Amino acid sequence: MSFELSASRFLFSQAGAQFRQYKSTVLLLFVILSLRLFNPVWGDVTTALIIEIDGAISPATSNFIEKGLNHGNENGVELIVIEMDTPGGLDTSMRSIIKNILNSKVPVATYVSPKGSRAASAGTFILYASHIAAMAPATNLGAATPVAIGGTAPSPIKPEPVEPEDKEENKSEPLESTPDNETALAKKRLNDAAAYIRSLADRYGRNAEWAELAVREAATLTAEEALENNVIDYVADDLGDLFEQINGHEVETNAGKQTLSTENVLIERFIKDWRIKFLETLADPNLAYLLMLIGIYGLILEGYNPGSILPGVVGAICLILALFAFQVLAVNYAGLILIALGVVLIVAEAFAPSFGILGFGGLTSFVLGSIMLFDSGIPGFEVSRLLIGSIAFLGGLIILGLVFFLARTLKRPIVSGTEGMLGEQGIALEDFDSKGDVLVHGERWQAKTSEPVKKGQGIEITAVKNMLVLIKPTEEG
């Protein structure tokens, strides 16, 4: 009997030890099964890519949005959300963003957020171009009248009242004054913007009449007013609220009709890389204005003082960067021009030594152009930052070496020309008290002395005047 009890205790102790050994594994499996059964997030998950616009619409913003939309389309996300807070921006950059949105196969929802944000001017166009337009409370949109850089907002041209033609004297009078070129250009710009936003509104069945008012009369609306007037589709407190509201929403993209499933959403944020941040810094209006001034005045100073080099080099680089910032040059063209300028300056350093000014200017231009130009956005086809930095470092060392050797060369004594004759030794070819011939470096020179010189006596040159050398005797012949 005692033997049976001992065996039972032994078996129970072994079972308990094995349970303790696998207890953590069992608990982990239990937790996983519980989450799978009771947590709906483990069901079908929709990936949403979040792209943020915070600030003015610039060439860098356009480039960033294009890369983000391409990333979303190529990596199989189901929804792209542009979180936007912008006062407006450049028309060319705005239209580039809209083209990418309209040609996206993935639905794009533009969400004016967080509270207190705005979608003014160019932001209103982008909101109208999106498949889904949403705003957070306490936000606004509108004021989309196009304004020329450095100018004033164009106002609609109202025709002057036409008097009835019942008088003979009025038949030869012009009925309406012809607008000048500036006013005509403003009218063309205004009508073009109005037609553009109406076409975007008609595409998604939004309020086209108010859209035109936003362009022609700078009309604005709050988020709630925009929803009431069929300008936007949703007002949402946050992203979670937005996903909940648009669940089941049907949109038509470039790939056809799609029904959104946003019950369970996995959020992925598209982060700005160092290149985009660099381009955004260049596109800052204040910096762009300073770059333009430095560029113009640098070239003017170089024109007034040819050969000063530094103002011309700095001015040329700054002017190209300013042209990019103002969207006169596209980022690829600006990069290509900077690389070409860099090569020209580096080659010029070899033919016109400038103590490194041309060389370092060319190196700077080359690196800036490489940063702006080489960005394919395709993994494996991008130029490494390490490679660009290594080339810049190696080029800098080479230019420093050239400057160092040039400085050493300037410190060496002169061995040719008039200055090279000073202190040289020779012998007198004849006896003379004032003028006579001497032999220096195998060359016959006419010499002048203040002391008598005998034939074969050593002499030293003290000065050179035209083709006459001044000498003094050094030893007896």
C-alpha positions as CSV (number, residue, x, y, z in Angstrom):
1,M,0.0,0.0,0.0
2,S,2.8,2.4,0.9
3,F,4.5,1.5,-2.3
4,E,1.4,2.5,-4.4
5,L,1.1,5.8,-2.6
6,S,4.8,6.6,-3.3
7,A,4.4,5.8,-6.9
8,S,1.3,8.0,-7.2
9,R,3.1,10.9,-5.6
10,F,6.0,10.4,-7.9
11,L,3.7,10.5,-11.0
12,F,1.9,13.6,-9.8
13,S,5.2,15.4,-9.1
14,Q,6.5,14.5,-12.6
15,A,3.3,15.8,-14.2
16,G,3.5,19.0,-12.1
17,A,7.1,19.6,-13.1
18,Q,6.2,19.2,-16.8
19,F,3.2,21.6,-16.5
20,R,5.5,24.2,-14.8
21,Q,8.0,23.7,-17.6
22,Y,5.4,24.4,-20.4
23,K,3.3,26.8,-18.4
24,S,4.5,29.9,-20.2
25,T,4.0,28.4,-23.6
26,V,0.4,27.3,-22.7
27,L,-0.4,30.8,-21.4
28,L,1.0,32.4,-24.5
29,L,-1.2,30.2,-26.7
30,F,-4.2,31.0,-24.6
31,V,-3.6,34.7,-24.9
32,I,-3.2,34.5,-28.7
33,L,-6.4,32.4,-29.1
34,S,-8.3,34.9,-26.9
35,L,-7.2,37.9,-29.0
36,R,-8.0,36.1,-32.2
37,L,-11.5,35.2,-31.1
38,F,-12.5,38.3,-29.2
39,N,-10.5,41.1,-30.9
40,P,-11.8,42.1,-34.3
41,V,-8.5,43.8,-35.2
42,W,-7.2,40.4,-36.0
43,G,-9.6,40.2,-38.9
44,D,-9.2,41.8,-42.3
45,V,-6.9,44.8,-41.9
46,T,-6.8,47.8,-44.3
47,T,-3.4,49.6,-44.6
48,A,-3.7,53.4,-44.8
49,L,-0.7,55.5,-45.8
50,I,-0.7,59.0,-44.1
51,I,1.1,61.8,-45.9
52,E,1.3,65.2,-44.2
53,I,1.3,68.6,-45.7
54,D,2.1,71.3,-43.2
55,G,3.0,74.7,-44.7
56,A,3.0,76.3,-48.1
57,I,2.7,74.3,-51.3
58,S,6.2,74.4,-52.9
59,P,8.2,72.3,-55.4
60,A,9.5,70.3,-52.5
61,T,5.9,69.6,-51.3
62,S,4.9,68.5,-54.8
63,N,8.0,66.2,-55.0
64,F,7.1,64.7,-51.5
65,I,3.5,64.0,-52.4
66,E,4.4,62.4,-55.7
67,K,6.9,60.1,-53.9
68,G,4.3,59.3,-51.3
69,L,1.5,58.5,-53.8
70,N,3.9,56.3,-55.8
71,H,4.9,54.5,-52.7
72,G,1.3,53.8,-51.8
73,N,0.4,52.6,-55.4
74,E,3.4,50.4,-55.6
75,N,3.2,48.8,-52.1
76,G,-0.5,47.8,-52.2
77,V,-2.0,50.1,-49.6
78,E,-5.8,50.4,-49.7
79,L,-6.1,54.1,-48.8
80,I,-3.9,57.2,-48.9
81,V,-4.8,60.0,-46.5
82,I,-3.3,63.5,-47.0
83,E,-3.4,65.4,-43.7
84,M,-3.3,69.0,-44.8
85,D,-2.8,72.4,-43.2
86,T,-1.7,75.0,-45.8
87,P,-2.2,78.7,-46.5
88,G,-1.7,78.0,-50.2
89,G,1.3,78.0,-52.5
90,L,2.6,77.9,-56.1
91,D,0.1,77.1,-58.8
92,T,2.5,74.8,-60.7
93,S,3.2,72.7,-57.6
94,M,-0.5,72.5,-56.8
95,R,-1.4,71.3,-60.3
96,S,1.4,68.7,-60.2
97,I,-0.1,67.3,-56.9
98,I,-3.6,67.2,-58.4
99,K,-2.4,65.3,-61.5
100,N,-0.9,62.7,-59.2
101,I,-4.0,62.4,-57.1
102,L,-6.3,62.1,-60.2
103,N,-4.1,59.4,-61.7
104,S,-3.8,57.4,-58.4
105,K,-5.2,53.8,-58.5
106,V,-5.5,54.0,-54.7
107,P,-8.2,56.2,-53.2
108,V,-6.9,59.5,-51.8
109,A,-8.7,61.2,-48.9
110,T,-7.6,64.7,-48.1
111,Y,-8.3,65.5,-44.4
112,V,-7.8,69.1,-43.2
113,S,-6.4,68.5,-39.7
114,P,-5.8,69.0,-36.8
115,K,-8.3,71.4,-35.5
116,G,-7.5,75.0,-36.3
117,S,-5.9,74.1,-39.6
118,R,-6.9,75.5,-43.0
119,A,-7.0,74.5,-46.7
120,A,-6.7,78.0,-48.2
121,S,-6.0,78.9,-51.8
122,A,-4.1,75.9,-53.4
123,G,-5.3,73.7,-50.5
124,T,-9.0,74.2,-51.7
125,F,-8.1,72.9,-55.1
126,I,-6.4,69.8,-53.7
127,L,-9.4,69.2,-51.4
128,Y,-11.7,69.3,-54.4
129,A,-9.4,67.0,-56.4
130,S,-9.4,64.2,-53.8
131,H,-11.6,61.2,-54.0
132,I,-12.8,61.9,-50.4
133,A,-12.8,65.4,-48.9
134,A,-12.9,65.7,-45.1
135,M,-12.2,68.4,-42.5
136,A,-11.8,68.5,-38.7
137,P,-14.0,70.8,-36.7
138,A,-12.7,74.4,-36.3
139,T,-11.0,74.4,-39.7
140,N,-11.8,76.4,-42.9
141,L,-11.2,76.4,-46.6
142,G,-11.5,78.8,-49.5
143,A,-9.9,82.1,-50.5
144,A,-8.7,80.5,-53.7
145,T,-8.2,83.6,-55.8
146,P,-4.9,83.3,-57.8
147,V,-2.4,86.0,-57.0
148,A,0.8,86.7,-59.0
149,I,4.0,86.6,-57.0
150,G,4.8,90.2,-56.1
151,G,1.5,91.4,-57.3
152,T,-2.1,91.9,-56.1
153,A,-5.0,89.7,-56.5
154,P,-6.7,90.0,-59.8
155,S,-10.3,91.2,-59.7
156,P,-13.0,90.4,-62.2
157,I,-13.3,93.0,-65.0
158,K,-16.8,94.5,-65.0
159,P,-17.7,95.9,-68.4
160,E,-18.7,99.6,-68.5
161,P,-22.4,100.3,-69.2
162,V,-23.1,100.6,-72.9
163,E,-25.2,103.6,-73.9
164,P,-28.0,103.1,-76.4
165,E,-27.1,103.8,-79.9
166,D,-29.9,106.2,-80.6
167,K,-27.6,109.1,-81.2
168,E,-25.6,109.6,-84.3
169,E,-22.7,111.1,-82.4
170,N,-22.3,107.9,-80.3
171,K,-21.9,105.6,-83.4
172,S,-18.3,106.6,-83.8
173,E,-17.5,106.4,-80.1
174,P,-16.0,103.1,-78.6
175,L,-18.6,101.4,-76.5
176,E,-16.2,99.9,-74.0
177,S,-12.6,100.7,-73.0
178,T,-10.1,98.0,-73.9
179,P,-8.3,96.6,-70.8
180,D,-4.6,96.9,-70.7
181,N,-2.3,93.9,-70.9
182,E,-1.9,93.5,-67.2
183,T,-5.7,93.4,-66.6
184,A,-6.2,91.0,-69.5
185,L,-3.6,88.7,-68.0
186,A,-5.2,88.8,-64.6
187,K,-8.6,88.0,-66.2
188,K,-7.1,85.0,-68.1
189,R,-5.5,83.7,-64.9
190,L,-8.8,84.1,-63.0
191,N,-11.0,82.4,-65.6
192,D,-8.5,79.6,-66.0
193,A,-8.5,78.9,-62.2
194,A,-12.3,79.1,-62.1
195,A,-12.7,76.6,-64.9
196,Y,-10.1,74.3,-63.3
197,I,-11.8,74.1,-60.0
198,R,-15.3,73.7,-61.6
199,S,-14.0,70.7,-63.5
200,L,-12.7,69.1,-60.3
201,A,-16.0,69.8,-58.6
202,D,-18.0,68.2,-61.4
203,R,-15.8,65.1,-61.4
204,Y,-16.9,64.2,-57.8
205,G,-20.4,65.8,-57.8
206,R,-19.4,68.6,-55.4
207,N,-20.6,72.2,-55.2
208,A,-19.2,73.8,-58.4
209,E,-21.0,77.2,-57.8
210,W,-19.3,77.8,-54.5
211,A,-16.0,76.5,-55.9
212,E,-16.1,79.3,-58.5
213,L,-17.0,81.9,-55.8
214,A,-13.9,80.8,-53.8
215,V,-11.8,81.6,-56.9
216,R,-13.6,84.7,-58.1
217,E,-14.6,86.4,-54.8
218,A,-12.2,84.6,-52.4
219,A,-15.2,83.0,-50.5
220,T,-14.5,80.9,-47.4
221,L,-16.4,78.3,-45.4
222,T,-16.0,76.6,-42.1
223,A,-16.0,72.8,-41.9
224,E,-19.6,72.6,-40.9
225,E,-20.7,75.0,-43.6
226,A,-18.7,73.1,-46.2
227,L,-20.5,69.9,-45.3
228,E,-23.9,71.6,-45.5
229,N,-23.1,73.1,-48.9
230,N,-21.8,69.8,-50.4
231,V,-18.3,71.1,-50.7
232,I,-16.8,68.2,-48.6
233,D,-17.9,64.7,-47.8
234,Y,-17.2,64.4,-44.0
235,V,-16.5,66.3,-40.8
236,A,-14.4,64.1,-38.5
237,D,-12.8,64.7,-35.1
238,D,-9.7,62.6,-35.8
239,L,-8.4,59.9,-38.0
240,G,-10.3,57.2,-36.1
241,D,-13.6,59.0,-36.6
242,L,-12.8,59.5,-40.3
243,F,-12.1,55.8,-40.8
244,E,-15.3,54.9,-39.1
245,Q,-17.4,57.3,-41.2
246,I,-15.9,56.4,-44.6
247,N,-16.2,52.6,-44.0
248,G,-18.3,51.3,-47.0
249,H,-17.8,54.5,-49.0
250,E,-17.7,53.9,-52.8
251,V,-15.1,55.9,-54.8
252,E,-14.0,55.8,-58.4
253,T,-10.3,55.9,-59.0
254,N,-8.1,55.6,-62.0
255,A,-8.4,51.8,-61.5
256,G,-12.2,51.8,-61.4
257,K,-14.9,51.8,-58.7
258,Q,-13.8,50.7,-55.2
259,T,-15.6,50.3,-51.9
260,L,-13.6,51.2,-48.8
261,S,-13.3,48.8,-45.9
262,T,-11.9,50.8,-43.0
263,E,-13.2,48.9,-40.0
264,N,-9.8,47.8,-39.0
265,V,-7.0,50.1,-40.2
266,L,-3.3,49.7,-39.9
267,I,-1.7,53.2,-40.1
268,E,1.6,53.7,-42.0
269,R,3.2,57.2,-42.1
270,F,5.2,58.4,-45.0
271,I,8.2,60.3,-43.5
272,K,10.1,63.1,-45.2
273,D,13.7,62.2,-46.0
274,W,16.7,64.5,-45.7
275,R,16.5,65.5,-49.4
276,I,12.8,66.7,-49.1
277,K,13.7,68.6,-46.0
278,F,16.6,70.2,-47.8
279,L,14.4,71.2,-50.8
280,E,11.7,72.5,-48.4
281,T,14.3,74.8,-46.8
282,L,15.4,76.1,-50.2
283,A,11.7,76.7,-51.1
284,D,11.1,78.9,-48.1
285,P,9.9,82.3,-49.5
286,N,12.2,84.3,-47.2
287,L,15.3,82.2,-48.2
288,A,14.3,82.2,-51.8
289,Y,14.1,86.0,-51.8
290,L,17.5,86.3,-50.2
291,L,19.0,83.8,-52.7
292,M,17.6,85.8,-55.6
293,L,19.1,89.1,-54.2
294,I,22.5,87.5,-53.6
295,G,22.4,86.0,-57.1
296,I,21.6,89.2,-58.8
297,Y,24.0,91.4,-56.8
298,G,26.8,88.8,-57.1
299,L,26.6,88.9,-60.9
300,I,26.4,92.7,-60.9
301,L,29.5,93.0,-58.7
302,E,31.3,90.5,-61.0
303,G,30.3,92.6,-64.0
304,Y,31.7,95.8,-62.4
305,N,34.9,94.1,-61.2
306,P,35.8,91.4,-63.7
307,G,38.2,88.9,-62.3
308,S,37.0,89.2,-58.7
309,I,35.5,85.6,-59.2
310,L,34.0,85.1,-55.8
311,P,30.9,87.3,-56.3
312,G,30.3,85.7,-59.7
313,V,30.5,82.1,-58.4
314,V,28.3,82.7,-55.4
315,G,25.9,84.7,-57.5
316,A,25.5,82.1,-60.2
317,I,24.8,79.3,-57.7
318,C,22.4,81.3,-55.6
319,L,20.5,82.5,-58.7
320,I,19.9,78.9,-59.9
321,L,18.7,77.9,-56.4
322,A,16.3,80.9,-56.4
323,L,14.9,80.0,-59.8
324,F,14.1,76.5,-58.5
325,A,12.5,77.9,-55.3
326,F,10.2,80.1,-57.4
327,Q,9.3,77.2,-59.7
328,V,10.9,78.8,-62.7
329,L,13.2,75.7,-63.0
330,A,12.0,72.2,-62.2
331,V,14.0,70.3,-59.6
332,N,15.6,68.1,-62.3
333,Y,16.6,71.0,-64.6
334,A,18.0,72.9,-61.6
335,G,20.1,69.9,-60.6
336,L,21.4,69.4,-64.1
337,I,22.3,73.1,-64.5
338,L,24.1,73.1,-61.1
339,I,26.1,69.9,-62.1
340,A,27.1,71.5,-65.4
341,L,28.1,74.7,-63.7
342,G,30.2,72.8,-61.2
343,V,32.1,70.9,-63.9
344,V,32.8,74.2,-65.7
345,L,34.1,75.9,-62.6
346,I,36.3,73.0,-61.6
347,V,37.8,72.9,-65.1
348,A,38.2,76.7,-65.0
349,E,40.2,76.3,-61.8
350,A,42.9,74.4,-63.7
351,F,43.3,77.1,-66.4
352,A,42.7,80.2,-64.3
353,P,44.0,79.5,-60.7
354,S,41.9,81.5,-58.2
355,F,43.3,80.1,-54.9
356,G,40.5,77.6,-54.8
357,I,37.5,79.9,-55.3
358,L,36.5,78.4,-58.6
359,G,37.3,74.9,-57.4
360,F,35.3,75.0,-54.2
361,G,32.5,76.9,-55.9
362,G,32.3,74.2,-58.6
363,L,32.4,71.4,-56.0
364,T,29.6,73.0,-54.0
365,S,27.5,73.4,-57.2
366,F,28.2,69.8,-58.2
367,V,27.1,68.4,-54.8
368,L,24.0,70.6,-54.7
369,G,23.1,69.5,-58.2
370,S,23.7,65.8,-57.3
371,I,21.3,66.1,-54.3
372,M,18.6,67.7,-56.4
373,L,18.9,65.6,-59.5
374,F,19.6,62.0,-58.5
375,D,16.4,60.8,-56.8
376,S,14.6,58.1,-58.8
377,G,12.5,57.0,-55.8
378,I,13.1,53.4,-57.0
379,P,14.9,51.1,-54.5
380,G,18.3,50.1,-55.9
381,F,18.4,53.0,-58.4
382,E,19.3,55.9,-56.1
383,V,22.7,57.5,-55.7
384,S,24.0,56.9,-52.3
385,R,24.5,59.9,-50.0
386,L,27.8,58.3,-48.9
387,L,29.0,58.3,-52.5
388,I,28.1,62.0,-53.0
389,G,29.8,62.9,-49.7
390,S,32.9,60.8,-50.5
391,I,33.3,62.5,-53.9
392,A,32.8,65.9,-52.3
393,F,35.4,65.1,-49.6
394,L,37.9,63.8,-52.1
395,G,37.4,66.7,-54.4
396,G,37.9,69.1,-51.5
397,L,41.2,67.4,-50.6
398,I,42.4,67.7,-54.2
399,I,41.5,71.4,-54.4
400,L,43.2,72.0,-51.0
401,G,46.3,70.3,-52.3
402,L,46.4,72.4,-55.4
403,V,46.0,75.6,-53.3
404,F,48.8,74.4,-51.0
405,F,51.2,73.8,-53.8
406,L,50.3,77.0,-55.5
407,A,51.0,78.9,-52.2
408,R,54.4,77.2,-51.9
409,T,55.2,78.1,-55.5
410,L,54.5,81.8,-54.9
411,K,57.0,81.7,-52.0
412,R,59.9,80.4,-54.1
413,P,62.5,83.0,-55.4
414,I,62.0,84.3,-58.9
415,V,64.4,82.7,-61.3
416,S,63.4,84.3,-64.6
417,G,62.7,87.8,-66.0
418,T,64.1,91.1,-64.7
419,E,63.6,90.2,-61.1
420,G,65.5,86.9,-61.6
421,M,68.7,88.9,-62.6
422,L,69.1,90.7,-59.3
423,G,72.1,89.4,-57.3
424,E,73.4,87.3,-60.2
425,Q,77.2,86.9,-60.7
426,G,79.2,87.5,-63.9
427,I,82.6,88.6,-65.3
428,A,83.6,91.8,-67.1
429,L,84.5,91.3,-70.8
430,E,86.6,94.5,-71.0
431,D,88.1,97.3,-68.9
432,F,85.7,100.2,-68.4
433,D,85.1,103.0,-65.8
434,S,81.5,103.7,-66.6
435,K,79.9,101.5,-69.3
436,G,81.0,98.3,-70.8
437,D,80.1,94.7,-71.6
438,V,79.7,91.8,-69.1
439,L,78.9,88.1,-69.4
440,V,76.1,86.8,-67.2
441,H,74.6,83.2,-67.6
442,G,76.4,83.0,-70.9
443,E,74.7,86.2,-72.2
444,R,76.4,89.4,-73.1
445,W,74.9,92.5,-71.3
446,Q,75.7,96.1,-71.4
447,A,76.6,97.2,-67.9
448,K,77.1,100.4,-66.0
449,T,79.2,100.8,-62.9
450,S,80.2,103.6,-60.5
451,E,83.6,101.9,-59.9
452,P,86.3,101.0,-62.4
453,V,86.2,97.4,-63.6
454,K,88.9,95.3,-65.3
455,K,88.6,92.6,-67.8
456,G,87.9,89.2,-66.3
457,Q,86.9,90.8,-62.9
458,G,83.9,89.4,-61.1
459,I,80.8,91.5,-61.0
460,E,77.3,91.4,-59.3
461,I,74.1,92.8,-60.8
462,T,72.4,95.3,-58.4
463,A,69.6,96.6,-60.7
464,V,68.1,96.2,-64.2
465,K,66.9,99.2,-66.3
466,N,65.5,98.3,-69.7
467,M,68.4,96.4,-71.3
468,L,71.1,97.9,-69.1
469,V,72.4,96.2,-65.9
470,L,73.8,98.2,-63.0
471,I,76.8,96.3,-61.5
472,K,79.4,96.5,-58.8
473,P,82.8,94.7,-58.8
474,T,83.2,91.8,-56.5
475,E,86.9,90.8,-56.9
476,E,90.1,91.7,-58.7
477,G,90.6,90.2,-62.1
